[in-house]
Amino acid sequence: MSPGDDHDYGEPAGTRVRLPDADPYGGARRPGRSSSRGLVTVVAVVVLLIAAIAIANRGGDDSSSSSATSKGDQPKTSTTAASGTKPVQTKSAGIPTGYTRDEQGAQSAAANYCVALGSAGMFDSERRREIVDTVYAPAVAEARRSALDTAYSDETFLGNIGLNKDGTAPDGQTFVSRIVPVGSKVTASSEDAATVEVWYTSLFGLSGEASTNPVSQSWYTTTYQLKWINDDWKVTDFQQKDGPVPIGRDQKASTADDMTKAVEEYGGFTYAR
């Protein structure tokens, strides 16, 4: 996974304008009325509403109703539900390993490998070697190490994201590169191979008062090609695309101090399908 694949350092795609707050009632709000007549009216409306709900529920139980939806038309909750299987108990170079030889194990492997490949450790040469050797299949690991060493040592790239030539953060700043998987799915599988898509959000940037590249959020989906090698799932190839991207809420961005504190205090997870 090359740096260019993981993050977009261009200009924002657009600017949202927040309109002034309006009356949530659309200008139709009226003062309350305290008369007994008004109270009787409200009670009558409530009674009618309860009756209508009861009739609707009773009608929904009628299997002969033409408006009823058959169970076959409803989405399967198993599509998105967690399997309930416990995460793996072993690690190699700090990365969860030792997955089961099934679709659930392949999804768990892809999610955890995605986190490792998108971590700040990839910007350290020694740590990067450990990650690549753990995540990738032996047949492709050497080639990936060479390509990644070239990419992550590019001074222009490092300068564009605000890092020093050795990949470290400037004094007084904290480098943030963290991936949080949202979901995964298997699109193809066999006894010895699997194709897994992982949808995730990525936090990337420098946290600090003097940062010229503050921490921002992006969304991606990466498709991993996995093979069963030496009793575990290993990556042989991947493809990445943007999104799906949710609509952002109008939340106030945290201060640099709060962001740094959060990154330092909140650890990551071991992901299991």
C-alpha positions as CSV (number, residue, x, y, z in Angstrom):
1,M,0.0,0.0,0.0
2,S,1.7,3.1,-1.2
3,P,1.4,6.5,0.4
4,G,-0.2,7.9,-2.8
5,D,-2.9,5.2,-2.6
6,D,-3.8,6.0,1.0
7,H,-4.3,9.7,1.2
8,D,-5.4,12.7,-0.9
9,Y,-3.4,15.8,-0.3
10,G,-5.2,18.0,-2.9
11,E,-7.5,20.9,-2.3
12,P,-10.9,20.3,-0.7
13,A,-13.6,19.3,-3.2
14,G,-16.0,22.0,-2.1
15,T,-17.1,24.3,0.7
16,R,-20.4,23.9,2.5
17,V,-22.2,27.1,3.6
18,R,-24.2,26.8,6.8
19,L,-27.4,28.9,6.7
20,P,-28.6,30.9,9.7
21,D,-30.7,28.8,12.2
22,A,-34.4,29.1,11.5
23,D,-37.5,28.5,13.6
24,P,-37.7,24.6,13.8
25,Y,-41.5,24.9,13.7
26,G,-41.4,26.8,10.3
27,G,-43.0,29.9,11.8
28,A,-46.1,27.9,12.8
29,R,-45.5,27.6,16.5
30,R,-48.2,29.0,18.7
31,P,-48.5,29.6,22.4
32,G,-50.1,26.8,24.4
33,R,-53.8,27.0,25.4
34,S,-54.7,26.1,28.9
35,S,-58.5,25.9,28.5
36,S,-60.3,22.7,29.4
37,R,-61.7,22.6,25.9
38,G,-58.2,22.4,24.5
39,L,-57.3,19.6,26.9
40,V,-60.3,17.5,25.9
41,T,-59.3,17.9,22.2
42,V,-55.7,16.8,22.9
43,V,-57.0,13.7,24.8
44,A,-59.3,12.8,22.0
45,V,-56.5,13.0,19.4
46,V,-54.3,10.8,21.5
47,V,-57.0,8.2,21.9
48,L,-57.6,8.1,18.2
49,L,-53.9,7.8,17.5
50,I,-53.6,4.9,19.9
51,A,-56.5,3.2,18.2
52,A,-55.1,3.8,14.7
53,I,-51.7,2.2,15.8
54,A,-53.5,-0.8,17.3
55,I,-55.5,-1.4,14.1
56,A,-52.4,-1.0,11.9
57,N,-50.5,-3.5,14.0
58,R,-53.4,-6.0,13.9
59,G,-53.7,-5.6,10.2
60,G,-50.0,-6.3,9.7
61,D,-50.4,-9.7,11.3
62,D,-52.9,-10.7,8.6
63,S,-51.0,-12.8,6.1
64,S,-53.6,-12.3,3.5
65,S,-53.1,-8.6,3.4
66,S,-51.8,-7.4,0.0
67,S,-49.7,-4.7,1.6
68,A,-47.8,-7.1,3.9
69,T,-44.1,-7.7,3.1
70,S,-42.9,-11.2,2.9
71,K,-39.9,-12.3,4.9
72,G,-38.1,-13.1,1.7
73,D,-38.1,-9.5,0.7
74,Q,-36.4,-8.3,3.8
75,P,-32.6,-7.8,4.1
76,K,-30.7,-10.5,6.0
77,T,-29.2,-9.2,9.2
78,S,-26.4,-11.7,8.9
79,T,-25.0,-9.6,6.0
80,T,-23.8,-7.0,8.4
81,A,-23.9,-8.6,11.8
82,A,-20.8,-9.7,13.6
83,S,-20.1,-13.4,13.7
84,G,-19.6,-13.5,17.5
85,T,-16.3,-15.4,17.0
86,K,-13.6,-14.2,19.4
87,P,-10.6,-12.3,17.9
88,V,-7.4,-14.2,17.4
89,Q,-5.1,-14.6,20.5
90,T,-1.7,-14.5,18.8
91,K,0.3,-11.7,17.3
92,S,3.4,-11.4,15.1
93,A,5.4,-8.1,15.2
94,G,2.4,-6.7,17.2
95,I,0.0,-7.5,14.4
96,P,-2.9,-10.0,15.0
97,T,-2.2,-13.3,13.2
98,G,-3.4,-16.9,13.3
99,Y,-6.8,-16.7,11.6
100,T,-9.3,-19.4,10.9
101,R,-9.3,-21.0,7.4
102,D,-12.8,-19.7,6.4
103,E,-14.5,-16.6,5.3
104,Q,-14.8,-15.2,8.8
105,G,-11.0,-15.6,9.3
106,A,-10.3,-14.0,5.9
107,Q,-12.4,-10.9,6.8
108,S,-10.7,-10.5,10.2
109,A,-7.3,-10.8,8.6
110,A,-8.1,-8.2,5.9
111,A,-9.4,-5.7,8.5
112,N,-6.4,-6.1,10.8
113,Y,-3.9,-6.0,8.0
114,C,-5.6,-2.9,6.7
115,V,-5.0,-1.2,10.1
116,A,-1.3,-2.1,10.1
117,L,-0.7,-1.0,6.5
118,G,-2.3,2.4,7.2
119,S,-0.5,3.0,10.5
120,A,2.1,5.6,11.3
121,G,4.6,2.7,11.6
122,M,4.7,2.6,7.8
123,F,6.7,5.8,7.9
124,D,9.5,4.2,10.0
125,S,11.8,2.0,7.9
126,E,12.3,-0.8,10.5
127,R,8.7,-0.9,11.5
128,R,7.6,-0.9,7.9
129,R,9.8,-4.0,7.2
130,E,8.1,-5.8,10.1
131,I,4.6,-4.9,8.9
132,V,5.3,-5.9,5.3
133,D,6.9,-9.3,6.2
134,T,3.9,-10.1,8.5
135,V,1.1,-9.0,6.2
136,Y,2.3,-10.0,2.7
137,A,2.8,-13.4,1.3
138,P,6.6,-14.3,1.1
139,A,6.5,-14.4,-2.7
140,V,5.5,-10.7,-2.9
141,A,6.9,-9.2,0.3
142,E,10.4,-8.4,-1.0
143,A,9.0,-6.6,-4.0
144,R,6.6,-4.7,-1.8
145,R,9.3,-3.7,0.6
146,S,11.4,-2.2,-2.2
147,A,8.5,-0.2,-3.7
148,L,7.4,1.0,-0.3
149,D,10.9,2.0,0.8
150,T,11.2,4.2,-2.3
151,A,7.8,5.8,-1.8
152,Y,8.1,6.5,1.9
153,S,11.6,7.9,1.6
154,D,10.6,10.5,-1.1
155,E,11.5,13.9,0.4
156,T,8.9,15.7,-1.7
157,F,6.1,13.4,-0.5
158,L,7.3,13.7,3.1
159,G,7.6,17.5,2.8
160,N,4.1,17.8,1.4
161,I,2.6,16.2,4.5
162,G,4.8,18.2,6.8
163,L,7.2,15.4,8.0
164,N,10.9,15.6,8.3
165,K,13.2,13.9,5.8
166,D,13.5,10.8,8.1
167,G,9.7,10.5,8.3
168,T,9.4,11.9,11.8
169,A,7.1,14.7,12.9
170,P,8.5,18.2,13.6
171,D,9.2,19.2,17.2
172,G,6.0,20.0,19.1
173,Q,3.7,18.0,16.7
174,T,2.2,14.5,16.6
175,F,1.9,12.6,13.4
176,V,-1.5,10.8,13.0
177,S,-2.1,8.0,10.6
178,R,-4.8,5.6,11.8
179,I,-7.4,3.5,10.0
180,V,-10.7,2.4,11.5
181,P,-12.5,-0.4,9.6
182,V,-16.3,0.1,9.4
183,G,-17.2,-3.2,7.7
184,S,-16.0,-6.0,5.5
185,K,-17.4,-8.6,3.0
186,V,-16.1,-11.5,1.0
187,T,-16.7,-11.3,-2.7
188,A,-15.0,-14.6,-3.7
189,S,-13.5,-17.5,-1.7
190,S,-12.1,-21.0,-2.0
191,E,-10.2,-23.2,0.3
192,D,-6.9,-21.5,-0.4
193,A,-7.9,-18.0,-1.5
194,A,-10.3,-15.1,-0.7
195,T,-11.2,-11.7,-2.0
196,V,-12.2,-9.3,0.8
197,E,-13.4,-5.7,0.7
198,V,-12.8,-3.5,3.7
199,W,-14.6,-0.2,4.1
200,Y,-12.9,2.1,6.5
201,T,-12.3,5.7,7.6
202,S,-8.8,7.1,7.8
203,L,-7.4,9.8,10.1
204,F,-4.3,11.5,8.7
205,G,-2.2,14.6,9.4
206,L,-0.1,16.5,12.0
207,S,-1.6,17.5,15.3
208,G,0.0,20.6,16.7
209,E,-0.4,24.4,16.8
210,A,2.1,25.0,14.0
211,S,0.8,22.2,11.8
212,T,0.2,23.1,8.1
213,N,-1.5,19.7,7.5
214,P,-4.0,19.2,10.3
215,V,-5.6,15.9,11.0
216,S,-8.4,15.2,8.5
217,Q,-10.8,12.3,7.8
218,S,-11.2,10.3,4.6
219,W,-13.1,7.3,3.5
220,Y,-12.0,4.4,1.3
221,T,-12.7,0.8,0.3
222,T,-9.8,-1.6,-0.3
223,T,-10.1,-4.9,-1.9
224,Y,-7.5,-7.5,-0.7
225,Q,-6.5,-10.7,-2.5
226,L,-5.6,-13.2,0.2
227,K,-4.0,-16.6,0.1
228,W,-3.8,-19.3,2.7
229,I,0.0,-19.7,3.3
230,N,1.8,-21.3,6.2
231,D,-1.4,-21.8,8.1
232,D,-2.6,-18.2,7.9
233,W,-4.1,-15.6,5.5
234,K,-1.6,-13.4,3.7
235,V,-2.0,-10.5,1.2
236,T,-0.9,-11.0,-2.4
237,D,-2.5,-7.9,-4.0
238,F,-4.9,-5.1,-3.4
239,Q,-6.9,-2.3,-5.1
240,Q,-8.2,0.8,-3.5
241,K,-11.1,3.2,-4.3
242,D,-12.6,6.3,-2.6
243,G,-15.8,6.0,-0.5
244,P,-18.5,5.4,0.2
245,V,-18.3,8.8,1.9
246,P,-21.0,9.8,4.4
247,I,-22.3,13.4,4.8
248,G,-20.3,15.2,7.5
249,R,-22.0,16.8,10.4
250,D,-21.5,20.4,11.4
251,Q,-19.3,19.6,14.4
252,K,-16.7,21.9,15.7
253,A,-13.2,20.7,15.1
254,S,-11.2,19.8,18.2
255,T,-8.1,21.7,19.3
256,A,-4.7,20.4,18.4
257,D,-4.1,19.6,22.1
258,D,-7.3,17.6,22.3
259,M,-6.5,15.7,19.1
260,T,-3.0,14.9,20.3
261,K,-4.3,13.7,23.7
262,A,-6.9,11.5,22.0
263,V,-4.4,9.8,19.7
264,E,-1.9,9.2,22.5
265,E,-4.5,7.8,25.0
266,Y,-7.0,5.9,22.9
267,G,-5.5,2.6,21.6
268,G,-6.7,0.5,18.7
269,F,-8.6,-2.8,18.5
270,T,-8.2,-6.3,17.2
271,Y,-10.9,-6.6,14.6
272,A,-13.0,-9.8,14.1
273,R,-15.8,-10.4,11.7
